[in-house]
Amino acid sequence: MDRILEKLRSLYGDKADIIYPEINNIINHFQNKKIREEELTEKDVVLITYGDQFRDDDKYLRYLKRFCDEFFKGYISTIHILPFFPYSSDDGFSVIDYRKVKEDLGDWEDIEDLSKDYKLMFDFVCNHISSKSEWFQGYLKGDKKYKDYFIEMDPNIDLSDVVRPRALPLLTPFDTKDGKKYLWTTFSEDQIDLNYKSPELFLDMIKILLFYIEKGADLIRLDAIAYLWKEICTPCIHLRETHTVIQLLRNILDKVAPEVKIITETNVPHKDNISYFGDGYNEAQLVYQFPLPPLILYTFGKHDSTSFNAWAKTIKPFSSKTTYFNFLASHDGIGLNPLRGIVDEKEIENLVEITERRGGLVSYKYNTNGTKSPYELNISYFNALSDEDEDEEIKIKKFINAYGIILVLQGVPGIYIHSILGSENYYDGVKATGQNRSINREKFDYERIREELKDIDSRRYRIYSSFIKLLDTRKNSRVFSPNSEQEILELDNRVIAISRKYQDEKLLAIHNITPGSVSLKIDIGDLDLDPYEFVWLRYSSE
């Protein structure tokens, strides 16, 4: 039996035989217009940015390309353009129209122009849609097409088992043509969850996915994918049916665009996170390495690599077709759930206190027992690592040191635009939106940021130029390829030491994570490191 049909039957029963021909029809009409690179290499580095990150008096995507061409070309292979569709909230993640480019950003020609020089990652915001969307407005008006596209729920049903990522109500009341209805809203009252029990909805989402690939997507980021399928009396996270949906998407892509990679966004503990690799060949090719942002922050705060080393030693290649997406900062905050189980809860509480002392904010989630726990630290990663009384030189050294670690680790690195440009906390954004995450989402005047980067004495320039040197080193050695051999060395708990090997070429990276000097005796000689200094030593293993 065809793998697609088999999985459809596990989700939709007899209806599968009706929608299976329609999926084949969608596949047969797909046109793959772009030649893509199949393998990920040491040259693959992802820049995470908003489409309107650089603003002037024209379409913003054009300024994004101009900026990347001037400052990043040859060092960044891929641009993750955060949702660039018309939206109503959450800086893009409440999509009004999946098929349009937000007017002030530009149009699909601007996306195509970017795709000529860079690989592109698109967000497939597949768990929910804006309350202002045509689909939801049609539902409210009684349009039969959208009757089953959303999840109606009796508010008296016990939903206490449902895992909550936010300290917000799970159900939101809406006035519809048929009276008041309570609808499932995992993330906010403006983000209405989609009902994947409707095969018609699933067909529409397949069409949108393939439309993105026709428009130039090389990587598809499955946003909030862990919450996709809902079943009463379950946690409604990581369900078997969710994995089946991902497998179906992978089956379809394997038929029409096997070079396109799926990356899953699941801000959860490591064991659950890597479950989205499936068997290594049937689900995502990349998963976010979510423990890294809080664990690196914790490690630098403790000046002790013990916990990091113990965790990193467990990270192994899952298969020849999968790898990790390593990052420290993104448009979201620093998730704490992935740290749970690696360090104890008291240490997490200490991180919360440190974050608040360094000017950050903290977001909370509801637990199934009705209590609240810290869920996310909202702070720029530069500020997260920096004490106010530290010397500027030390702040910069510490920051580049931390990013050097993720550039060495096995996987593909992702660098948030505000990290490579050395941004600090943006409090005006929080005041304007009332949202904690806005602290790390400042947008730039195009000419002003260019001028700041040309000032060789500025923090921005010093951080940017340090990144460029590391990226230049990385792209010119196969030891940094995603699945070259890796070993975590326990030389001294004051350092993080990582060995990478490709054929007869070897690299030893040693990062001093403390404010003191460190002296080590290693196989290739004595090594003295100043506070927060690190070295990458390349040599032949023969």
C-alpha positions in Angstrom: 0.0 0.0 0.0 1.2 3.5 -0.8 2.7 5.1 2.4 0.6 8.2 2.0 -2.6 6.3 1.7 -1.7 4.1 4.7 -1.1 7.2 6.9 -4.2 8.9 5.7 -6.3 5.9 6.7 -4.8 6.0 10.2 -6.0 9.6 10.5 -9.2 9.7 8.5 -10.5 6.2 8.1 -12.7 5.6 5.1 -12.4 9.3 4.1 -8.8 8.6 3.2 -9.9 6.9 0.0 -11.7 10.1 -1.1 -8.9 12.6 -0.4 -6.0 10.4 -1.6 -6.7 11.0 -5.3 -6.9 14.8 -4.5 -3.5 14.7 -2.9 -2.1 12.9 -6.0 -3.7 15.6 -8.1 -2.1 18.3 -6.0 1.3 16.6 -6.4 0.9 16.2 -10.1 0.2 19.9 -10.6 3.2 21.0 -8.5 6.0 22.7 -10.3 9.4 22.7 -8.7 11.0 25.8 -10.3 14.2 26.0 -8.3 17.3 23.9 -8.3 18.3 23.3 -4.7 21.4 21.9 -2.9 20.6 18.6 -1.4 23.3 18.2 1.3 24.0 20.5 4.2 27.6 21.5 4.6 30.0 23.6 6.7 29.0 26.5 4.6 25.4 26.4 5.8 24.7 29.2 8.3 21.2 30.5 8.8 20.4 34.2 9.5 17.1 34.7 11.4 15.5 38.0 10.7 12.2 39.8 10.1 11.3 40.8 6.5 11.0 44.4 7.7 14.1 44.4 9.9 15.6 47.2 7.8 13.3 50.0 7.1 13.3 52.9 4.6 10.9 54.5 2.2 10.6 51.5 -0.1 9.5 47.9 0.2 11.4 46.5 3.2 12.4 43.1 1.7 14.6 45.0 -0.8 16.5 46.6 2.0 16.9 43.3 3.7 18.6 42.0 0.5 20.7 45.1 0.1 21.9 44.8 3.7 22.6 41.1 3.4 24.5 41.6 0.2 26.6 44.3 1.8 27.4 42.7 5.1 26.7 39.0 5.0 27.2 37.7 1.5 29.6 34.8 1.4 29.2 34.1 5.2 25.4 33.5 5.5 24.0 30.8 3.2 20.3 30.9 4.3 17.9 33.6 5.4 15.0 32.6 7.7 12.5 35.3 6.9 10.1 35.3 9.8 6.5 35.3 8.7 6.2 37.9 6.0 2.5 37.5 5.4 -0.3 39.9 6.3 -0.9 39.4 10.0 -3.0 40.7 12.9 -0.7 40.1 16.0 2.4 38.3 17.4 4.7 40.0 14.9 3.6 37.7 12.1 2.6 34.5 13.7 -1.1 35.3 13.5 -1.4 35.0 9.7 -4.3 36.6 7.9 -3.5 35.3 4.4 -0.9 32.5 3.9 -0.6 33.3 0.2 0.2 37.0 0.2 3.3 39.0 1.1 2.6 41.8 3.5 2.3 44.9 1.3 4.9 47.1 3.0 7.4 44.3 2.8 7.1 43.9 -1.0 5.8 41.1 -3.1 6.6 37.6 -4.3 9.1 39.0 -6.8 11.1 40.4 -3.9 11.1 36.9 -2.3 12.2 35.4 -5.6 15.0 38.0 -5.8 16.3 36.9 -2.4 16.1 33.3 -3.4 18.6 33.8 -6.3 21.4 34.5 -3.9 20.4 32.8 -0.6 18.6 29.7 0.5 15.3 30.6 2.2 13.5 29.3 5.2 9.8 30.0 5.3 7.5 29.6 8.4 4.6 27.2 7.9 2.4 28.6 10.6 0.3 25.4 10.5 -1.2 25.2 14.0 -3.3 28.3 14.0 -4.6 31.2 11.8 -5.6 34.8 12.5 -9.1 35.6 13.7 -9.1 38.2 11.0 -8.4 35.6 8.2 -10.9 34.9 5.5 -11.2 31.3 6.8 -12.2 32.3 10.3 -14.4 35.2 9.2 -16.2 32.7 6.9 -16.6 30.3 9.8 -18.2 33.1 11.9 -20.6 33.9 9.1 -21.7 30.3 8.7 -19.9 29.5 5.5 -20.1 25.6 5.2 -16.6 25.4 3.7 -15.1 26.4 7.0 -17.5 24.7 9.4 -15.0 22.1 10.4 -11.8 24.1 10.0 -11.8 25.1 13.7 -12.2 23.3 17.0 -15.5 24.0 18.9 -15.5 22.9 22.5 -17.9 22.7 25.3 -16.4 25.0 28.0 -17.6 22.6 30.7 -15.4 19.7 29.5 -12.4 19.0 31.7 -9.3 20.1 29.8 -7.0 20.1 32.7 -4.8 17.4 31.1 -3.9 19.8 28.2 -0.3 21.1 28.3 -0.4 24.9 28.3 2.5 26.9 26.8 1.0 30.2 27.9 -0.7 31.6 31.0 -3.8 32.4 29.0 -7.3 30.7 28.6 -7.3 27.7 26.3 -10.8 28.4 25.0 -12.1 31.7 23.6 -15.8 32.6 23.1 -16.9 34.0 19.7 -20.3 35.1 18.5 -21.1 33.2 15.3 -24.2 32.9 13.0 -25.2 29.9 15.1 -24.7 31.6 18.5 -21.8 31.7 20.9 -19.1 29.1 20.4 -16.0 28.4 22.4 -13.0 27.7 20.2 -9.6 26.3 20.9 -6.9 29.0 21.1 -3.6 27.6 22.3 -1.6 30.8 22.0 -4.0 33.8 22.1 -7.5 34.8 21.4 -6.3 36.1 18.0 -4.7 32.8 17.0 -7.4 30.2 16.3 -6.2 26.6 16.2 -6.9 24.7 13.0 -8.7 21.4 13.1 -6.6 18.7 11.4 -9.4 16.1 11.9 -10.9 17.8 8.9 -9.4 16.3 5.7 -10.5 19.3 3.8 -8.4 21.5 6.0 -5.5 19.2 5.6 -5.8 19.4 1.8 -5.7 23.2 1.9 -2.6 23.1 4.1 -0.8 20.8 1.7 -1.6 23.2 -1.1 -0.1 26.1 0.9 3.0 24.1 1.8 3.7 23.3 -1.9 2.9 26.9 -2.9 5.8 28.0 -0.5 8.2 25.6 -2.2 7.1 26.9 -5.7 7.9 30.4 -4.3 11.5 29.5 -3.3 11.5 27.9 0.2 14.5 25.6 0.8 13.6 24.9 4.4 10.1 24.7 5.9 9.8 25.6 9.6 6.8 23.9 11.2 5.8 26.4 13.8 4.3 25.2 17.1 4.0 21.8 15.5 3.9 19.8 18.8 0.3 21.1 19.5 -1.2 20.3 16.1 -3.6 17.4 16.9 -6.1 17.6 19.8 -7.7 14.7 21.7 -9.7 15.2 24.9 -8.2 13.4 28.0 -4.7 13.7 26.6 -2.0 16.4 27.0 -2.6 17.4 23.3 1.1 17.6 22.7 3.4 15.2 20.8 0.4 13.0 19.9 0.9 10.1 17.5 -1.4 11.8 15.0 0.8 14.9 15.0 3.8 12.7 14.1 1.7 11.1 11.4 0.9 14.5 9.8 4.6 15.3 9.7 5.3 12.0 8.1 2.7 12.7 5.5 4.2 16.1 4.7 7.6 14.4 4.5 6.2 11.7 2.2 4.8 14.4 -0.1 8.0 16.4 -0.2 10.0 13.3 -0.9 8.0 12.9 -4.0 8.0 16.4 -5.3 11.0 18.2 -3.7 13.3 15.9 -1.8 15.9 18.6 -1.4 13.6 20.7 0.7 14.2 20.2 4.4 11.7 20.2 7.2 12.7 21.8 10.5 10.4 21.4 13.6 10.0 24.1 16.2 9.3 22.3 19.5 10.4 24.2 22.6 10.3 21.2 24.8 12.7 18.9 26.7 15.3 17.1 24.6 13.7 13.6 24.6 10.5 15.0 23.2 12.3 17.4 20.8 14.3 14.7 19.0 11.2 12.5 18.6 10.5 14.8 15.6 13.3 13.1 13.8 11.0 10.1 13.6 13.0 7.1 12.7 15.7 9.4 11.2 14.3 9.3 7.7 10.6 9.9 7.9 10.0 13.2 9.7 12.1 16.3 10.2 15.7 16.6 8.8 16.4 19.3 11.4 15.2 20.1 14.9 16.0 23.1 17.0 18.5 22.4 19.7 16.4 24.2 22.4 18.5 23.3 25.4 21.4 25.3 24.1 20.2 28.9 24.9 19.4 28.4 28.6 22.2 25.8 29.1 24.9 28.1 27.7 23.6 30.9 29.8 23.6 28.7 32.9 27.1 27.5 32.2 28.6 30.9 31.8 26.7 32.0 35.0 28.1 29.1 37.0 31.6 29.3 35.4 31.4 25.5 35.3 31.0 23.2 32.3 30.0 20.0 34.2 26.3 20.1 33.3 26.9 21.2 29.7 29.4 18.4 29.2 27.1 15.8 30.6 24.3 16.9 28.3 26.5 17.4 25.2 28.0 13.9 25.5 24.5 12.5 24.9 24.0 14.4 21.6 24.8 12.1 18.8 23.9 12.1 15.1 20.4 10.6 14.8 20.8 9.5 11.2 22.8 10.4 8.1 19.8 12.5 6.9 19.3 14.5 10.1 21.1 17.2 12.1 20.6 19.8 14.8 19.8 23.5 14.4 22.0 25.2 16.9 21.1 28.7 18.2 21.3 30.9 21.2 18.8 33.7 20.4 15.8 34.1 18.2 12.7 36.2 17.8 11.3 34.4 20.8 12.8 34.4 24.3 15.0 31.8 26.0 12.9 28.8 26.7 13.3 27.2 30.1 11.4 23.9 29.6 14.3 22.3 27.7 16.6 23.0 30.7 14.3 21.0 33.0 15.8 17.6 33.6 19.3 18.9 32.9 19.6 21.1 36.0 17.3 21.3 39.0 14.5 23.7 39.5 16.4 25.8 42.0 19.0 26.6 39.3 16.2 27.6 36.9 14.9 30.0 39.6 18.4 31.5 39.8 18.5 32.0 36.1 15.2 33.9 36.4 16.7 36.1 39.1 19.8 36.8 37.0 17.7 37.7 34.0 15.6 40.2 36.0 18.8 41.7 37.5 20.2 42.1 34.0 17.1 44.0 32.8 15.1 41.1 31.3 11.5 40.0 31.7 10.0 36.6 32.4 7.0 34.9 30.8 5.0 32.2 32.6 2.9 29.2 31.7 0.0 27.3 33.4 0.7 23.8 34.7 -1.9 21.1 34.7 -2.3 21.5 38.5 -3.2 25.1 38.1 0.1 26.6 39.2 2.4 28.8 37.1 6.0 28.3 36.2 8.6 30.4 34.4 8.4 29.5 30.7 10.6 31.9 28.9 13.3 34.6 29.6 12.7 37.7 27.5 16.0 39.5 27.1 18.6 40.1 24.4 21.3 37.4 24.6 24.0 40.1 24.9 22.3 41.4 28.0 21.5 37.9 29.3 25.3 37.2 29.5 26.3 40.7 30.8 26.4 42.2 34.3 26.2 46.0 34.3 29.5 46.4 36.2 31.5 44.3 33.7 34.0 46.0 31.4 32.7 46.4 27.9 35.6 44.3 26.6 34.7 41.4 28.8 31.0 41.6 27.8 32.0 41.3 24.1 34.5 38.6 24.7 32.0 36.5 26.7 29.3 37.0 24.0 31.5 36.0 21.1 32.8 33.1 23.2 29.3 31.8 23.7 28.5 32.0 20.0 31.8 30.4 19.1 30.6 27.2 21.0 27.5 26.8 18.8 29.5 27.4 15.7 31.7 24.5 16.6 29.0 22.1 17.7 27.7 19.4 15.3 24.8 20.7 13.3 23.8 23.9 11.4 24.1 27.2 13.3 21.4 29.8 13.3 22.2 33.4 14.2 19.6 35.9 15.1 20.1 39.3 13.4 20.2 41.1 16.8 23.0 38.8 17.9 25.3 39.4 15.0 24.6 43.1 15.2 25.1 43.3 19.0 21.7 44.6 20.0 20.6 45.3 23.6 17.2 45.2 25.3 14.6 47.2 23.5 12.3 48.5 26.2 10.4 50.9 23.9 9.1 47.9 22.0 7.7 46.4 25.2 6.0 49.6 26.1 4.5 50.0 22.6 3.2 46.4 22.3 2.7 45.3 25.9 4.5 42.0 24.9 7.6 40.8 26.7 9.0 39.3 23.5 9.2 42.8 21.9 12.3 43.4 24.1 14.3 41.5 21.4 12.5 42.6 18.2 13.7 46.1 17.5 13.5 47.2 13.8 16.3 49.3 12.3 16.4 52.4 10.2 18.4 51.2 7.2 20.9 54.0 6.8 21.4 54.5 10.6 22.3 50.8 11.2 24.7 50.9 8.2 26.5 53.9 9.7 26.7 52.3 13.1 28.3 49.2 11.5 30.9 51.4 9.9 32.1 52.9 13.2 35.0 50.6 14.0 34.9 51.6 17.7 31.2 50.7 18.2 30.0 47.6 19.9 28.0 46.7 16.9 31.0 46.7 14.6 33.2 44.9 17.1 30.6 42.1 17.5 29.8 41.9 13.8 33.5 41.8 12.7 34.2 39.0 15.3 31.3 36.9 13.9 32.5 37.4 10.3 36.0 36.1 11.2 34.5 33.0 12.8 32.1 32.4 9.9 35.0 32.7 7.5 37.0 30.1 9.4 34.0 27.8 9.6 33.1 27.8 5.9 36.6 26.8 4.8 37.0 23.6 6.8 35.1 20.3 6.4 35.6 19.6 10.2 32.6 22.0 10.6 30.3 20.0 8.3 27.1 19.1 10.2 27.8 15.4 10.8 31.6 15.3 11.0 32.9 13.4 14.1 32.5 15.2 17.4 33.8 14.5 20.9 33.2 16.4 24.1 36.4 16.5 26.1 36.4 16.9 29.9 39.7 18.7 30.3 38.8 21.1 33.1 35.4 22.2 34.4 36.4 25.8 33.7 36.4 25.2 29.9 34.2 23.7 27.2 36.4 21.6 25.0 35.1 20.1 21.7 37.0 18.0 19.2 35.8 17.8 15.6 37.3 15.5 12.9 36.8 15.0 9.2 39.1 12.4 7.6 42.6 13.4 8.6 41.7 17.0 9.5 41.1 17.7 13.2 40.0 20.7 15.2 40.2 21.3 18.9 38.1 24.1 20.3 38.7 25.2 23.9 36.6 27.9 25.5 37.4 29.5 28.8 33.9 30.1 30.4 35.3 31.9 33.5 36.4 35.4 34.4 39.8 34.0 35.4 42.8 32.8 33.5 43.1 29.0 32.8 46.3 27.0 32.1 46.0 23.6 30.5 48.3 20.8 29.4 47.0 19.2 26.2 48.4 16.7 23.8 49.7 19.4 21.4 51.3 21.5 24.1 50.6 23.9 27.0 47.8 26.3 26.6 47.1 29.5 28.5 43.7 31.2 28.2 42.8 34.7 29.4 39.3 35.4 30.9 36.7 34.3 28.4 39.3 33.6 25.7 38.9 30.7 23.3 41.0 29.1 20.6 40.2 26.9 17.6 43.3 24.7 16.8 43.3 23.0 13.5 45.8 20.2 12.8 46.3 16.9 11.0 45.3 13.8 13.0 48.1 11.8 11.4 
